[in-house]
Structure formats: structure tokens, C-alpha cells
């Protein structure tokens, strides 16, 4: 549970995952779905720029936050 802003952000992430991945991918099995989800999350967090964090990826944003000397 969180505040409405946090809940809204979580809901937006879920909506984005459903739009960009789940609705556009055909899965042959549960194992295939799991593999494809892992691939998509790697893309979403490590490759895809996010407007809400200045065009960075979540991975880069976290690195900058926790290790500011590496910027």
C-alpha cells in the first residue's frame, strides 16, 4: 500500500507492460511466457529511455543515484 501517486505509478508500469509486451506477444507455454517476460524486463529497465526520468533508463537512474561519482 502506498499513497495515490505511488499507486498510480505502479498502475502505469503494469499498463505499459501489458501494452508493449503481453498484448503483442504470442506465448507457446508458461515457460515461454516467463522467458519473454525476463527479456522484456531487461529491455524495459536497461535499454528503453523513460520520459519521466529525463530520458534515462531505470538502470542508469539507479546507478546515478547510488553511485553519483560514476556519472
C-alpha positions in Angstrom: 0.0 0.0 0.0 1.1 3.5 -0.7 -0.1 6.9 -1.5 -2.2 7.6 -4.6 0.8 8.9 -6.5 2.8 5.7 -5.8 -0.2 3.5 -6.7 -0.7 5.5 -10.0 2.9 4.9 -10.9 2.7 1.2 -10.3 -0.5 1.0 -12.3 1.1 2.9 -15.2 4.1 0.4 -15.2 1.6 -2.5 -15.4 -0.3 -0.8 -18.2 2.9 -0.2 -20.2 4.0 -3.8 -19.7 0.6 -5.0 -20.9 0.6 -2.7 -23.9 4.2 -3.2 -25.1 4.7 -6.8 -24.2 1.8 -9.0 -23.3 -0.7 -7.9 -25.9 1.9 -8.1 -28.7 3.4 -11.5 -27.9 2.1 -14.9 -28.6 3.2 -17.5 -26.0 3.5 -21.2 -26.7 3.8 -22.2 -23.0 4.1 -20.9 -19.5 7.9 -21.3 -19.7 7.9 -19.3 -23.0 5.9 -16.5 -21.3 8.4 -16.5 -18.4 11.4 -16.3 -20.7 9.8 -13.5 -22.8 8.9 -11.5 -19.6 12.5 -11.7 -18.5 13.7 -10.5 -21.9 11.2 -7.7 -21.9 12.1 -6.5 -18.4 15.7 -6.4 -19.4 14.8 -4.2 -22.3 12.4 -2.0 -20.2 14.9 -1.4 -17.4 18.1 -1.4 -19.3 17.5 -0.1 -22.9 14.2 1.8 -23.2 14.5 5.5 -22.2 11.8 6.8 -19.9 10.5 10.3 -20.3 9.6 10.6 -16.6 13.3 10.3 -15.6 14.8 12.6 -18.1 15.3 10.1 -21.0 17.4 7.8 -18.9 16.8 4.1 -18.4 15.8 2.9 -14.9 19.1 1.1 -14.6 21.1 4.3 -15.3 18.9 6.3 -13.0 19.6 3.9 -10.1 23.3 3.8 -10.9 23.5 7.6 -10.8 21.5 7.7 -7.6 23.6 5.1 -5.7 27.0 5.9 -7.3 27.0 9.6 -8.2 30.7 9.5 -8.6 30.4 7.4 -11.8 28.4 10.0 -13.7 
